[in-house]
Amino acid sequence: MLFGMARILINESDERMRRLLVRMVARLRHRPVTLASPEPGYLDGVDLLIVEPAAASGALFAKAAHASDPALPVVCASVAAPPEIDVPFAARLVKPFTLDELREAIDWGLAWGVACRHRGGDGDEDDGAGAATEADDGCTP
């Protein structure tokens, strides 16, 4: 693990998958938080967002989070290719994935966020293409 304990917001519509993600994130020594829809101040103290953008609610959640904080790293965790939603993904996971793959995606995402904030970037330079757990070109560490 490259980073210490991070606060990770999980937006997953499937309850069983959401519970599994919470357990996996906690096992990696991070602090998982779940939220179904954006609320005032919902990004306060959040270091990374894991979202299932294939669900309409997940795509809207990712867009709202990106609009609120463009440098917040977003990890896409999906069974299918993510829809075009104008949100640069710091990392991608294809379900099902292992704990090691999640660890790598979180590390990539947190590094992406640090680099993006350091550069003062917003991540919008990204074209949305990339490998499963590689940082995108917009704010690569």
C-alpha positions, -999 to +999 in steps of 0.1 A: +000+000+000+015+033-011-008+056+008-020+056+044-056+054+055-078+072+029-115+080+031-130+062+002-166+070-009-183+040-026-213+045-049-226+011-059-263+004-066-261-034-059-264-039-021-243-071-020-216-056-041-216-024-020-212-045+012-184-065-004-166-033-015-169-018+020-153-050+034-125-050+008-117-013+013-117-018+051-094-048+047-070-026+028-069-003+059-089+025+043-121+041+056-151+032+034-181+055+033-213+048+013-237+072-001-266+067-025-269+102-038-250+135-035-259+155-003-245+189+008-208+185+019-207+148+008-172+152-006-158+167+026-127+147+035-131+122+007-099+111-009-112+089-037-145+078-052-153+042-064-183+042-087-203+018-109-210+041-138-230+015-158-259+022-135-276+056-144-274+067-107-237+059-106-230+079-138-249+109-124-231+105-090-197+105-108-206+136-129-218+155-098-187+146-078-164+156-107-183+189-112-179+196-074-142+185-072-125+180-106-093+167-090-111+140-069-098+107-083-127+084-095-122+047-099-146+030-122-156-005-110-179-020-136-190-052-153-190-035-186-172-007-204-181+026-187-204+048-206-192+081-220-199+105-191-171+132-193-154+121-161-118+111-163-113+078-145-080+076-125-083+038-127-106+011-139-116-023-125-136-050-143-159-070-120-151-094-106-118-082-093-094-093-066-083-076-035-049-070-050-065-054-081-085-031-059-054-022-039-036-013-072-066+008-085-068+027-052-031+033-052-032+045-088-063+067-080-047+083-049-015+090-068-035+105-097-053+127-072-021+139-056-005+147-089-036+164-102-039+186-071-002+193-072-004+205-108-036+224-101-053+204-128-088+193-131-083+160-149-104+172-179-075+167-203-082+130-203-098+113-232-113+085-210-092+057-226-068+036-206-060+002-192-077-015-164-056+000-136-034+026-152-037+063-145-051+083-174-031+109-193-048+139-179-031+140-145-007+111-145+016+109-115 
